[in-house]
Amino acid sequence: MRMVFFNTNSNYFDPKIVHIKTMPSWKEEWSRIANDFSQHEFFLAAMLPAMFLLDYENESIQKAANINYVELHGNGAAQIAQEILALNPDVAVAVSFWITPYDWLGLQDAMVAEILRERGVRTVSHSVQTQAICFDKFKTHIFLRENNFRCAPAVHVSYDLFWAERKKAEVRDNVYREFILREISKLNFPVIIKDTTGVSSYGMEVVRTLPAVRAYLESKKFNSDRLVEEFLEGIQFGTEIHTVLNSDGTVSPKVFPPLMYSVNQYGITSPKQSVKLGPLCLEKFKTQELSRELERLARLLQFEGIAQIDLVFHKGEWHIIEINPRMSGSSAAIALIKQKSLPQILTEFALGIYDARATDEAMKIAENPCGTNSQNFCDNDCCEKKSEADSGTKELRMEFPLYLNIKFPHLSEEQMRALFSLPFVKYLCQTKNDAARQFREMGFCEILFGGVFSPQELLEQLEEIKTRFPEVIEISFYETAKKMIRSEILIQ
């Protein structure tokens, strides 16, 4: 079988300026899978940065001998589809990632997949309709409300109508503006103002009063449609749903336990500053209810492939913040939970051997006195086995092995290798932008470590990293991670 894994990019990208290095490398990971499935042909067709597919140094792609590499040239979905069709694929798998300022690469990949399907190629990709709903945050909000999912009350603000009098000289009073401000006044403050098409939390602002909202809308910051929604206080999480399309047209979703995200000083999860801890499967978080709701979400949206969901546990209930039908910053952690690599998961999608209805061996509980074999989460009290910590507090022994995702400033290759040599460090990904001027825009090294069932053991691993790399660890990230591990959620 000829399997093509593809992703695209809509932005100008200069590999001489932006550098991405991962450990283990994608060359190693994909080569291992191609060797394990040597009866098949593997094609990686992509446009740089080709996240999750390729490694490169400047303009030189690091190639494995048992993988076929194809550079896609872009210029629209139709042309990209023709480039992929020239490879005569039996199956094509979209490996969509994110880009700033618009999170629309999944939409482009879906259009490519739609054309491939019309030409008789089996694909693994979310539909164009699904991507369109999730690309526009206002459309997402409408979908969630209409289908009775919990989400924050919100008001959509049209930029053109809010400033209608600028284009219509005959307009004396802007009725739409008055209406919008009245609707916003009915929300519970504070509120979050967000771009309807922006990626992640970039550009979001927390605003605490109605006059402050009006000042924002009358400022230069307001230059396109916005969504003004209630700020829901609570612990923020994220998870993924892996979904296969069955031969009868139904979908079989697999929901993974959520990862807890840290927030910045404004209460927002920032992609460049967040620490992630998990997975957490605790009765207090109603994880079985979350699993059922996200399975319902996957079926309604007809997911096919990987989708990431941002969540907040607000006043004892789960609320959906955002839906991203693509790979995510949590994808590497989710793969570790499954004890698989991302290339292996994607290959199983391609081969149709990924059975979301079955319980993976990696998801079984190492010590489960209740003897249950849950497909998704276990909410039984016996799975919260408690052990006495040295401090005298009670530590929850986790159902799934815990991992921590933390960020370092830029590391040298020698430092990365030294860090990766630690047995509990599983994954590193460093992004460096030579053209950036602001510190956070220059990039960072993302580190994923853990694989233990005890928060105390995870804390000991964090302390070992701090001891071994005191010159490079960023204290703010270290303190945030330590606070999360020691939180009342895990220590009672």
C-alpha positions in Angstrom: 0.0 0.0 0.0 1.2 3.5 -0.9 0.6 5.7 2.1 0.9 9.5 1.8 1.1 11.6 4.9 0.7 15.3 4.0 0.5 18.8 5.5 0.5 22.2 4.0 1.4 25.8 4.9 -0.2 29.1 3.8 2.6 31.4 5.1 6.0 32.4 3.8 8.5 30.3 5.6 12.3 30.8 5.6 14.2 27.7 6.9 17.3 29.8 7.2 15.6 31.9 9.9 13.3 29.5 11.7 14.9 26.4 13.1 13.0 23.4 14.6 14.8 20.5 16.2 13.2 17.5 17.9 14.5 14.5 20.0 13.8 11.8 19.0 14.0 13.1 15.4 11.1 12.6 13.0 13.6 10.9 10.8 14.2 8.3 13.4 10.5 7.9 14.3 9.2 7.6 10.8 12.1 5.4 9.7 11.3 3.0 12.6 7.6 2.8 11.6 8.5 2.3 7.9 10.8 -0.5 8.9 8.0 -2.1 11.0 5.6 -1.9 8.1 8.1 -2.6 5.4 5.5 -4.2 3.1 4.1 -0.6 2.5 5.5 2.5 0.8 5.7 5.6 2.9 5.5 9.1 1.4 5.9 12.3 3.4 4.5 15.1 1.3 4.8 18.5 2.9 5.6 22.2 2.9 8.0 23.5 5.5 8.0 23.7 8.5 6.3 20.3 8.0 5.6 19.8 11.7 5.3 16.1 12.8 6.8 15.0 9.5 10.3 16.4 8.7 13.5 17.5 10.2 15.7 20.0 8.5 18.8 22.1 9.1 18.6 25.4 7.1 17.3 24.1 3.8 18.6 20.6 4.1 16.0 17.9 4.9 17.2 15.0 7.0 16.1 12.0 5.1 15.7 8.3 6.0 16.5 5.7 3.4 13.2 3.9 3.7 11.0 7.0 3.4 10.0 8.9 0.2 10.1 12.7 0.6 8.1 15.0 -1.6 8.1 18.8 -1.4 4.6 20.3 -2.0 4.6 23.8 -3.7 1.2 25.1 -2.6 -0.7 27.7 -4.6 -4.1 26.4 -3.5 -5.8 23.1 -2.6 -6.4 22.0 -6.2 -2.7 22.2 -7.1 -1.6 20.5 -3.9 -4.1 17.7 -4.6 -2.7 17.2 -8.1 0.8 17.0 -6.6 -0.4 14.2 -4.2 -2.4 12.4 -6.9 0.8 12.2 -9.0 2.2 9.9 -6.2 -0.7 7.4 -6.9 -1.6 7.0 -3.2 -3.8 4.3 -1.9 -4.5 6.4 1.2 -3.7 10.0 2.2 -3.6 11.1 5.8 -3.8 14.8 6.7 -1.3 15.8 9.4 -2.5 19.3 10.0 -0.8 21.7 12.3 -1.2 25.3 13.3 0.1 28.6 12.1 -0.3 32.3 13.0 -2.2 34.5 12.5 -5.0 32.3 11.2 -5.6 28.7 12.3 -6.8 27.6 8.9 -4.3 25.0 7.7 -6.7 22.2 8.7 -9.2 23.8 6.4 -6.8 23.8 3.5 -5.8 20.2 4.2 -9.5 19.2 4.3 -10.1 20.8 0.9 -7.1 18.8 -0.5 -8.6 15.6 1.0 -12.0 16.4 -0.5 -10.5 16.6 -3.9 -8.5 13.4 -3.4 -11.7 11.6 -2.3 -13.5 12.8 -5.4 -10.7 11.1 -7.4 -11.1 7.8 -5.6 -8.4 8.1 -3.0 -9.2 6.9 0.6 -8.4 9.7 3.0 -8.1 10.2 6.8 -9.1 13.9 7.3 -11.8 16.0 8.9 -14.3 17.3 6.5 -14.3 20.8 5.0 -17.6 21.4 6.8 -16.1 20.4 10.2 -13.0 22.5 9.7 -15.2 25.6 8.7 -17.2 25.3 11.9 -14.2 25.1 14.1 -12.1 27.7 12.2 -14.5 30.5 13.0 -15.0 30.8 16.8 -18.4 32.4 16.3 -19.6 29.4 14.2 -18.1 27.1 16.9 -20.1 29.0 19.6 -23.3 28.7 17.6 -22.7 25.0 17.0 -22.1 24.3 20.7 -25.2 26.3 21.8 -27.5 24.6 19.3 -26.3 21.2 20.4 -26.5 21.8 24.1 -22.8 21.7 25.0 -21.8 23.9 27.9 -19.8 27.0 26.8 -19.5 30.6 27.8 -22.3 33.0 26.9 -21.0 35.3 24.2 -21.8 38.2 21.9 -20.5 38.4 18.3 -19.4 41.9 17.2 -19.3 42.7 13.5 -16.5 45.2 12.8 -18.2 46.6 9.7 -21.6 47.2 11.4 -20.0 48.6 14.6 -18.5 51.3 12.4 -21.3 51.5 9.8 -21.5 55.3 9.9 -18.0 55.5 8.5 -19.1 54.1 5.2 -22.7 55.4 5.1 -22.9 59.2 5.3 -26.7 59.1 5.7 -26.4 57.2 9.0 -27.0 59.4 12.0 -27.3 56.9 14.9 -25.6 53.5 14.9 -28.4 51.2 16.1 -26.2 48.1 15.8 -23.6 49.6 18.1 -26.2 50.4 20.8 -27.6 46.9 20.5 -24.2 45.3 20.8 -23.2 47.3 23.9 -26.6 46.5 25.5 -26.1 42.8 24.9 -22.5 42.9 26.3 -23.8 44.6 29.4 -26.0 41.5 30.1 -22.9 39.3 30.4 -21.2 38.5 33.7 -17.9 40.4 34.0 -15.0 40.0 33.4 -15.2 39.0 29.8 -12.7 37.8 27.2 -12.4 39.5 23.8 -11.0 37.3 21.1 -10.5 37.3 17.4 -13.0 35.0 15.7 -10.3 33.5 13.4 -7.1 33.8 15.3 -5.0 30.9 16.5 -5.2 29.7 20.1 -5.2 32.5 22.7 -3.1 34.9 20.7 -4.5 38.5 20.9 -7.1 37.7 23.6 -7.7 40.2 26.3 -9.5 39.9 29.6 -11.7 43.0 30.2 -13.3 43.7 33.5 -15.9 46.5 32.9 -18.4 47.6 30.2 -16.6 51.0 29.8 -13.4 49.1 29.3 -15.0 46.9 26.6 -16.3 50.1 24.8 -12.8 51.6 25.0 -11.4 48.5 23.4 -14.0 48.5 20.6 -13.2 52.1 19.9 -9.5 51.6 19.8 -7.1 50.4 17.1 -7.1 47.0 18.6 -10.5 46.4 17.2 -9.8 45.9 13.5 -11.9 42.8 12.6 -14.8 40.8 14.0 -14.6 39.9 17.7 -16.3 37.5 20.1 -16.9 38.9 23.6 -17.6 36.1 26.0 -17.9 35.6 29.7 -14.6 34.6 31.4 -15.3 31.3 33.1 -13.1 30.9 36.2 -11.8 27.4 36.8 -9.1 25.0 36.1 -8.2 24.8 32.4 -7.6 21.6 30.6 -7.0 20.2 27.1 -7.4 16.8 25.6 -7.5 15.0 22.2 -10.1 12.8 20.5 -8.8 10.2 18.0 -11.6 9.1 15.7 -11.9 6.5 12.9 -14.6 6.5 10.2 -16.3 3.1 10.0 -17.3 1.5 6.8 -21.0 2.2 7.5 -20.3 5.9 7.8 -20.4 6.1 11.6 -17.4 7.2 13.7 -15.7 5.5 16.6 -14.1 8.2 18.9 -11.5 7.6 21.5 -11.4 10.4 24.2 -8.3 10.7 26.2 -8.1 11.9 29.8 -7.5 15.6 30.1 -4.2 17.4 30.7 -4.2 20.3 33.1 -2.9 23.6 31.7 -1.3 26.5 33.6 -2.6 30.0 33.0 -0.9 33.4 32.8 -1.6 36.4 35.0 -4.8 37.2 33.1 -6.2 33.7 33.7 -5.6 32.6 30.0 -3.6 29.6 28.8 -0.7 31.0 26.7 0.8 28.6 24.1 4.3 30.1 24.7 4.1 30.1 28.5 1.8 27.2 29.6 2.9 24.1 31.6 0.9 21.0 31.0 0.4 18.2 33.6 -1.5 14.9 33.2 -3.4 13.0 32.2 -5.8 13.4 35.2 -8.6 10.9 35.6 -10.2 11.8 39.0 -13.7 11.4 40.2 -14.0 15.0 41.3 -13.7 16.1 37.6 -16.6 13.9 36.3 -14.4 12.4 33.7 -16.9 9.8 32.6 -19.4 12.6 31.8 -16.6 14.5 29.9 -15.9 11.4 27.9 -19.5 10.9 26.9 -19.9 14.6 25.9 -16.8 14.6 23.8 -17.8 11.4 22.1 -21.1 13.1 21.3 -19.1 16.1 20.0 -17.0 13.8 17.7 -20.0 12.1 16.3 -21.9 15.3 15.6 -18.9 16.9 13.9 -18.0 13.6 12.2 -14.4 13.8 13.2 -11.9 11.7 11.3 -8.4 11.7 12.7 -7.0 13.8 15.6 -8.8 16.7 17.2 -7.8 18.8 20.2 -10.3 20.3 22.6 -9.7 23.2 25.1 -11.8 23.0 28.3 -12.5 24.7 31.6 -13.9 23.0 34.7 -16.1 25.8 35.9 -18.4 25.5 39.0 -18.3 21.7 38.9 -19.1 21.4 35.2 -17.1 21.0 32.0 -17.3 23.8 29.5 -15.8 23.7 26.0 -13.5 26.7 25.2 -12.3 25.8 21.7 -12.2 23.0 19.2 -9.1 22.4 17.0 -9.5 19.6 14.4 -5.7 19.1 14.0 -2.6 18.0 15.8 -1.8 20.0 18.9 0.9 20.8 21.4 -0.5 17.9 23.5 -0.2 15.3 20.7 3.2 14.1 21.8 1.9 13.6 25.4 -1.1 11.7 24.2 1.1 9.4 22.1 3.1 8.7 25.2 0.0 7.8 27.1 -0.8 5.3 24.4 2.9 4.1 24.5 3.1 4.8 20.8 4.8 7.4 18.6 2.8 9.8 16.6 4.0 8.2 13.3 2.7 4.9 14.6 -0.7 6.4 15.5 -1.0 8.0 12.0 0.1 4.8 10.3 -2.6 2.9 12.1 -5.1 5.5 10.9 -3.9 4.9 7.3 -4.1 1.1 7.6 -7.5 1.2 9.2 -6.2 -1.0 12.1 -6.8 1.7 14.7 -9.8 0.5 16.6 -11.1 3.2 18.9 -13.6 0.8 20.4 -10.9 -1.4 21.8 -8.9 -0.7 25.0 -5.2 -0.3 24.2 -2.8 -2.3 26.3 -1.1 1.0 27.2 -4.3 2.4 28.6 -4.9 -0.5 31.0 -4.3 0.2 34.7 -1.0 -1.1 36.0 -2.6 -1.9 39.4 -6.4 -1.9 39.3 -7.9 -3.8 42.3 -11.4 -3.3 40.9 -10.5 -5.3 37.8 -12.3 -3.0 35.5 -11.4 -2.6 31.9 -12.9 0.8 30.9 -12.7 2.0 27.4 -12.3 5.6 28.4 -12.0 6.8 32.0 -12.5 5.0 35.3 -14.3 6.8 38.0 -14.2 4.1 40.6 -12.9 5.2 44.1 -10.5 2.2 44.1 -8.6 3.7 41.2 -7.6 6.7 43.4 -5.2 4.7 45.5 -3.7 6.8 48.2 -0.2 6.6 49.7 1.2 8.5 52.6 3.8 11.1 51.5 6.7 12.1 53.7 4.9 15.4 54.5 2.0 13.5 56.1 -0.4 14.6 53.3 -2.2 12.0 51.2 -1.1 11.7 47.6 -3.5 10.4 44.9 -1.9 7.5 43.0 -2.9 8.2 39.4 -4.7 5.8 37.1 -2.5 6.8 34.1 1.2 7.6 34.2 1.8 11.3 34.7 3.7 13.5 32.3 4.8 17.1 32.6 5.3 19.4 29.6 7.5 22.4 30.5 9.5 25.0 28.5 13.1 26.0 28.7 14.9 28.9 27.0 17.0 27.9 24.0 19.4 25.1 24.6 22.5 24.2 22.7 22.5 20.8 20.9 24.9 19.5 23.6 22.5 20.6 26.3 19.6 19.0 24.5 21.4 15.7 24.2 22.4 15.8 27.8 18.8 16.5 28.8 17.4 13.8 26.5 19.9 11.3 28.0 17.9 11.3 31.2 15.8 8.1 31.2 12.6 9.9 32.1 12.8 12.6 29.5 10.7 11.4 26.5 10.6 14.2 24.0 12.2 17.6 23.2 11.2 20.1 20.6 13.1 23.4 20.2 11.9 26.3 18.0 14.2 29.2 17.3 13.3 32.3 15.2 16.4 34.3 14.4 14.3 37.2 13.1 12.2 37.7 16.3 12.8 40.8 18.4 10.7 40.0 21.5 11.9 37.3 23.9 8.8 35.1 23.8 8.8 35.3 20.0 12.3 33.9 19.7 11.0 30.4 20.7 11.8 27.9 23.4 12.6 24.3 24.0 9.6 22.2 25.0 10.4 19.2 27.2 8.1 16.3 28.0 9.1 14.0 30.9 7.5 11.6 33.4 5.8 8.3 33.0 5.2 7.7 36.7 2.0 7.2 38.7 3.0 9.3 41.7 3.0 13.1 41.8 5.9 12.9 44.2 8.0 10.9 41.8 7.2 13.5 39.1 8.3 16.3 41.4 11.6 14.4 42.1 12.2 14.3 38.3 11.6 18.0 38.0 14.0 18.7 40.9 16.7 16.5 39.2 16.3 18.5 36.0 16.7 21.8 38.0 19.8 20.4 39.8 21.4 19.2 36.6 20.6 22.3 34.5 20.5 25.2 36.9 22.0 27.6 34.3 19.2 27.2 31.8 16.0 26.3 33.6 13.6 29.2 33.7 12.5 29.7 37.3 9.0 30.9 36.5 8.3 27.7 34.6 9.8 25.6 37.3 7.8 27.3 40.1 4.6 26.9 38.0 5.2 23.2 37.4 6.0 22.6 41.1 2.9 24.4 42.2 0.8 22.3 39.8 2.3 19.0 41.0 1.7 20.0 44.6 -1.8 21.4 44.1 -4.7 20.2 46.1 -5.9 18.4 43.0 -3.2 15.8 43.5 -2.3 16.2 47.1 -5.0 16.1 49.8 
